[in-house]
Amino acid sequence: MNTQLDYAKAGVVTEEMRQAVVGEPIDAEQLRERIAAGHAVLPKNIGHSFPDVKAIGRGLKTKVNANLGTSGECKVRELEAKKLEAALKARTDSIMDLSTGGDLSELRRFFLDNSTVMVGAVPIYSIATEMVYKDLPLEKMDPEQLLRHIERQCSEGLDYITVHCGVTQACLKKLENFERIMPCVSRGGSIHIHWMRRNRKENPLYEYFDDLLEIAHKYDVTLSLGDGFRPGTILDATDGAQLEELMTLAELARRAYARGVQAMIEGPGHVALPEIQANVQLQKKLCNGAPFYILGPLPTDVAAGYDHITAAIGGAIAGAAGADFLCYVTPAEHLGLPDTDDVYAGVMATRIAGHIADIAKGLPGAIDVDRRMSECRQKLDWEGMVEAALDPDLVRRRLQVTEDREACSMCGKLCAVKIGRMH
């Protein structure tokens, strides 16, 4: 079985590559070249069919992911169905199932069957949830058991998985030498750290990385190499533990590429504004231009309730600096499980950030829609403005025009555009 990376290296343009360049500023052959170089990925499991196939990486539009899923406190599948509908309506490019409550296999099947975009997950959540509900200590997790869980989930059709392979004993030592306010805010990272400390052993996903690659290659599952030591506050950003893990992820990305497995790198969560560009540039340099999946970043820690705005600010700057994939943040971040409105707001805020980044990157055609919007505003073409907007439904609902349709209710007879057209 060949993966998209195998085909790309062999000079073969696949049907999935042709699908993925629809609406992009590059053609299928250019995408093939970028996948072959490790600068782009096309997450699509051989066993998962969905209509909106997308690629992530250099020269492509900045993509957006929406995290969905239950928790132990709220495990209502009907709510997840509504959240999926909201994410797709807001035009997310990807969803991730982060469920930790209820029947996790059934929930994964639901997302895989009903999503029109790629689906990702974090397999360690499933095994950890299963152990917790059986009152088994997390340190009793068996490495073989973990790999079996991962293979089972890949066989179900997941297009990409987050795996915290870079949480190593060497990184833990770095963590001990740096005074962090919040040592670990990654749920997956914390599970691995707990297991490693209790068992005094290396992270099984690092130790048995070749076995993981065999599984990923078998199903053509893209590895999203997770950042277990990502900073949870801007005061902890860009320290020794984070950078040690990044260097480990760079090593693992090279090993994945050699095996024909697609890989992208996950990036930091809370980063002060002056450090965002440097973090992106460092990742691109160390990881040979591998796609960068940014979790935010949030350039301030005090905007609880508005973190979708904070993340959009950080995401726009990160995207402009070269990040390829933005994970949304919702208004519920740090506060609770998001609802349907939170999901929609999170996707839209992140899409805005991605579009701003595409303009800053000089992506061919990115600014064209802004030109159309501006021309419609000058013509007072209200319907044209609706069509050019990122969220046409919202614009149509909010639009209030005067009876003669020559102004909106903000300026009325003193509309600057109307006055300017009188001369």
C-alpha positions in Angstrom: 0.0 0.0 0.0 1.3 3.4 -1.0 0.7 6.7 0.9 0.1 10.1 -0.7 3.8 10.8 0.3 4.9 7.6 -1.5 3.1 8.5 -4.6 4.4 12.1 -4.5 8.0 10.9 -4.2 7.4 8.6 -7.1 6.2 11.5 -9.3 2.5 10.3 -9.3 -0.3 12.9 -9.1 -3.2 11.2 -7.3 -6.9 11.9 -7.6 -6.8 13.2 -4.0 -4.2 15.7 -5.0 -6.4 16.9 -7.9 -9.3 17.3 -5.5 -7.2 19.1 -2.9 -6.1 21.9 -5.2 -9.6 23.0 -6.1 -9.8 26.7 -5.0 -6.1 26.8 -4.2 -3.5 29.0 -6.0 -1.4 26.0 -7.0 -2.0 23.1 -9.4 -1.9 19.4 -8.7 1.7 18.9 -9.9 2.9 21.7 -7.6 1.1 20.1 -4.7 2.7 16.8 -5.5 6.1 18.5 -5.4 5.4 20.0 -2.0 4.2 16.7 -0.5 7.2 15.0 -1.9 9.4 17.6 -0.2 7.6 17.2 3.1 6.4 20.8 2.9 2.7 19.8 2.6 0.4 17.0 3.7 -2.8 15.6 2.4 -4.6 14.0 5.3 -6.9 11.3 4.0 -7.1 7.7 5.4 -7.4 5.1 2.7 -10.6 3.9 4.4 -12.3 7.3 4.8 -14.3 8.9 2.0 -15.4 12.5 2.3 -16.1 15.2 -0.3 -14.0 18.2 0.8 -10.4 16.9 0.6 -7.9 19.6 1.6 -4.1 19.8 1.8 -2.1 21.7 4.3 1.3 23.4 3.8 3.5 25.8 1.9 1.8 27.9 -0.8 -1.7 26.7 0.2 -4.5 28.6 1.9 -4.2 28.6 5.7 -6.5 25.9 7.0 -8.7 25.9 10.1 -9.5 23.0 12.5 -12.5 22.8 14.9 -12.2 20.7 18.0 -15.4 18.9 19.0 -16.2 16.1 21.4 -17.8 15.2 24.7 -16.4 15.3 28.2 -17.0 13.3 31.3 -19.3 16.0 32.5 -21.3 16.4 29.2 -21.7 13.4 26.9 -24.7 14.2 24.8 -24.3 13.0 21.3 -27.1 15.2 20.0 -25.1 18.3 21.1 -22.1 17.0 19.2 -24.2 16.6 16.1 -25.3 20.2 16.4 -21.7 21.4 17.0 -20.5 19.5 13.9 -23.3 21.1 11.9 -22.2 24.5 13.2 -18.5 23.9 12.4 -19.4 22.8 8.8 -21.7 25.7 8.3 -18.9 28.1 9.3 -16.8 26.3 6.7 -14.1 24.6 8.8 -11.5 22.7 6.9 -11.1 19.9 9.5 -12.6 18.6 12.7 -11.0 16.8 15.6 -12.9 14.4 17.9 -11.5 15.0 21.4 -14.2 13.1 23.2 -13.6 11.8 26.8 -17.1 10.9 27.8 -19.7 8.4 26.6 -19.2 5.7 23.9 -16.0 6.9 22.3 -16.0 4.4 19.5 -19.6 5.3 18.6 -18.8 9.0 18.6 -15.8 8.5 16.3 -18.0 6.6 13.9 -20.5 9.4 14.0 -18.0 12.0 13.1 -16.4 9.9 10.4 -19.7 9.1 8.9 -21.1 12.7 9.0 -18.2 15.0 8.5 -17.6 16.4 5.0 -14.1 17.3 5.9 -11.0 15.5 7.3 -11.3 14.0 10.8 -8.5 13.8 13.4 -8.4 12.6 17.0 -6.0 12.0 19.9 -5.9 8.2 20.5 -4.4 8.5 24.0 -7.7 10.1 25.2 -9.6 6.9 24.4 -7.4 4.5 26.3 -7.1 7.0 29.2 -10.8 7.4 29.4 -11.4 3.7 29.3 -8.9 3.2 32.2 -10.4 6.0 34.3 -13.9 4.6 34.0 -12.7 1.2 35.0 -10.9 2.7 38.0 -7.5 1.6 36.7 -4.5 3.8 37.3 -3.1 5.4 34.2 0.4 4.1 34.9 -0.9 0.6 34.3 -1.3 1.3 30.6 0.6 -1.2 28.5 2.6 0.1 25.5 1.2 -2.8 23.4 -2.2 -1.9 24.5 -1.6 1.8 23.4 -0.4 0.7 20.0 -3.4 -1.6 19.5 -5.7 1.3 20.4 -4.0 3.5 17.9 -4.2 0.9 15.1 -7.9 0.3 15.9 -8.7 4.0 15.6 -6.6 4.3 12.4 -8.5 1.3 10.9 -11.8 3.1 11.6 -10.8 5.9 9.2 -9.1 8.7 11.0 -7.3 11.0 8.6 -4.8 12.3 11.1 -3.9 11.7 14.8 -2.1 13.7 17.4 0.6 11.7 19.1 2.8 13.1 21.8 5.9 11.2 20.8 8.2 14.2 21.7 7.4 14.0 25.5 10.7 12.2 26.3 12.8 11.7 29.4 15.2 14.3 28.0 12.4 16.8 27.8 11.3 16.0 31.4 14.9 16.8 32.6 14.7 20.2 30.8 11.4 20.9 32.5 13.0 20.3 35.9 15.6 22.9 35.1 13.2 25.7 34.1 10.8 27.3 36.5 7.4 27.2 34.8 4.2 28.6 36.3 2.3 25.8 34.6 4.5 22.8 34.0 2.1 21.0 31.6 -1.2 22.1 30.1 -1.4 19.4 27.4 -3.9 16.7 28.4 -2.1 14.1 26.2 1.3 15.3 27.4 0.3 15.1 31.0 -0.9 11.5 30.6 2.4 10.5 29.1 4.4 12.3 31.8 2.4 10.6 34.5 3.1 7.2 33.0 6.8 7.9 32.5 7.4 9.1 36.0 5.4 6.3 37.7 7.1 3.6 35.5 10.5 5.3 35.2 10.5 4.4 31.5 10.8 6.2 28.2 7.6 7.4 26.4 6.4 4.3 24.5 5.4 6.3 21.5 9.0 7.5 21.2 10.6 4.2 22.1 8.3 2.3 19.6 8.1 5.1 17.0 8.9 2.7 14.2 5.9 0.6 15.1 3.7 3.7 15.1 5.0 4.5 11.6 4.1 1.1 10.4 0.5 1.6 11.6 0.3 5.1 10.1 1.7 3.9 6.7 -0.7 1.0 6.5 -3.7 3.4 6.6 -2.0 6.5 5.3 -2.8 8.4 8.5 -1.0 11.7 8.8 0.9 12.1 12.1 0.3 15.4 13.9 3.3 15.4 16.2 1.9 16.9 19.4 3.6 19.5 21.6 3.1 18.1 25.1 5.3 20.9 26.5 3.5 23.8 24.9 3.3 26.8 27.2 0.1 27.4 29.0 1.0 31.0 29.8 2.9 33.6 27.9 5.4 33.7 30.8 6.4 30.0 30.1 6.9 30.4 26.3 10.0 29.5 24.4 11.8 27.8 27.2 14.1 24.9 27.3 11.5 22.2 27.6 9.5 23.5 24.7 12.6 23.8 22.5 13.9 20.4 23.5 10.6 18.8 22.4 10.6 20.8 19.2 14.0 19.4 18.3 12.8 15.9 19.1 9.8 16.4 16.8 12.1 17.5 14.0 14.0 14.2 14.4 10.7 12.2 14.3 9.4 14.1 11.3 12.5 13.2 9.4 12.0 9.5 10.3 8.3 9.6 9.3 9.2 11.2 5.9 11.8 8.5 5.3 9.1 5.8 5.9 6.6 7.5 3.6 4.4 8.7 6.4 3.1 12.3 6.2 3.7 14.4 9.3 3.0 17.9 10.6 4.3 19.6 13.7 2.0 21.1 16.4 3.0 24.5 17.8 2.8 26.4 21.1 -0.4 27.6 22.7 0.4 30.8 24.7 3.1 33.0 23.2 3.6 36.8 23.7 3.3 38.8 20.5 7.0 39.6 20.0 7.9 35.8 20.1 5.3 34.4 17.7 7.2 35.0 14.5 10.4 33.6 16.0 8.6 30.4 17.1 7.3 29.8 13.6 10.6 30.5 11.9 12.4 28.2 14.4 9.9 25.4 13.7 10.3 25.8 9.9 14.1 25.8 10.2 14.4 22.8 12.5 11.7 20.7 10.9 12.7 21.2 7.2 9.6 23.2 6.3 7.1 20.6 7.6 3.6 22.0 7.9 3.0 23.8 11.2 -0.2 23.3 13.1 -0.7 26.2 15.5 -2.8 25.9 18.7 -3.8 29.6 18.9 -1.4 31.1 19.8 -2.8 33.3 22.6 -0.7 36.4 23.1 -2.3 37.3 26.4 -3.7 35.2 29.3 -6.3 37.5 30.7 -9.0 37.4 27.9 -11.1 34.6 29.3 -14.5 34.6 27.5 -12.9 36.3 24.5 -10.1 33.9 23.8 -11.4 33.3 20.2 -10.4 37.0 19.6 -7.1 36.6 21.3 -6.3 33.4 19.3 -7.3 35.2 16.1 -4.8 37.9 16.7 -2.1 35.4 17.4 -3.2 33.1 14.6 -3.0 35.9 12.0 0.5 36.8 13.1 1.6 33.1 13.1 0.0 32.5 9.8 1.7 35.5 8.2 5.0 34.2 9.5 4.4 30.8 7.8 2.1 28.7 10.0 -0.1 26.5 7.8 -3.0 25.2 10.0 -4.8 27.0 12.8 -6.7 25.2 15.5 -9.6 27.3 16.5 -10.2 28.6 20.0 -13.7 29.3 21.2 -15.1 31.8 23.8 -15.4 28.9 26.2 -11.7 28.2 26.2 -10.4 27.8 29.8 -14.0 28.0 31.0 -15.9 24.9 29.9 -17.1 22.7 27.1 -18.1 24.9 24.1 -21.7 25.0 22.8 -22.9 25.4 19.3 -22.6 29.2 19.2 -19.1 28.9 20.6 -18.1 26.5 17.9 -19.4 28.8 15.1 -17.8 31.9 16.6 -14.5 30.0 17.0 -14.4 28.8 13.4 -15.3 32.2 12.0 -12.7 34.1 14.1 -10.0 31.6 13.0 -11.1 31.8 9.4 -10.6 35.6 9.6 -7.1 35.1 11.0 -6.3 32.6 8.2 -7.5 35.0 5.5 -5.5 37.9 7.0 -2.5 35.6 7.0 -3.0 34.6 3.4 -3.0 38.2 2.4 0.2 38.9 4.4 1.8 35.8 2.7 1.0 37.3 -0.7 -0.9 34.2 -1.6 -2.1 34.7 -5.2 -5.8 35.6 -5.3 -6.1 36.0 -1.5 -6.8 39.8 -1.7 -9.3 39.5 -4.6 -12.3 39.1 -2.3 -11.3 42.2 -0.4 -11.2 44.1 -3.7 -14.7 42.9 -4.5 -16.0 43.9 -1.1 -14.4 47.4 -1.4 -15.8 47.9 -4.9 -19.3 46.9 -3.7 -19.1 49.3 -0.8 -18.2 52.1 -3.2 -21.2 51.2 -5.4 -23.4 50.8 -2.4 -24.1 47.3 -3.8 -25.5 45.7 -0.6 -26.1 42.3 -2.2 -22.5 42.3 -3.5 -21.3 43.0 0.0 -23.2 40.1 1.4 -21.8 37.7 -1.2 -18.2 38.9 -0.6 -18.3 38.5 3.2 -16.8 35.6 5.0 -20.1 35.2 6.8 -22.8 36.1 4.4 -25.7 35.0 6.6 -24.6 37.2 9.5 -24.1 40.2 7.2 -27.6 39.7 5.7 -29.1 39.6 9.2 -27.3 42.6 10.5 -27.6 44.8 7.4 -29.9 47.9 7.9 -30.3 50.1 4.9 -32.3 53.3 4.4 -35.6 53.2 2.4 -33.9 54.5 -0.7 -31.1 51.9 -0.2 -28.5 54.7 -0.6 -27.0 54.3 2.9 -27.0 52.1 6.0 -28.5 53.1 9.3 -25.1 54.1 10.7 -24.7 57.3 8.7 -28.0 57.8 6.8 -28.0 61.0 4.8 -24.5 61.7 6.0 -23.1 58.6 4.3 -19.5 59.5 3.2 -19.7 57.3 0.1 -23.1 58.8 -0.9 -21.8 62.3 -0.4 -18.7 61.6 -2.4 -20.6 60.3 -5.3 -22.5 63.6 -5.6 -19.6 65.4 -7.3 
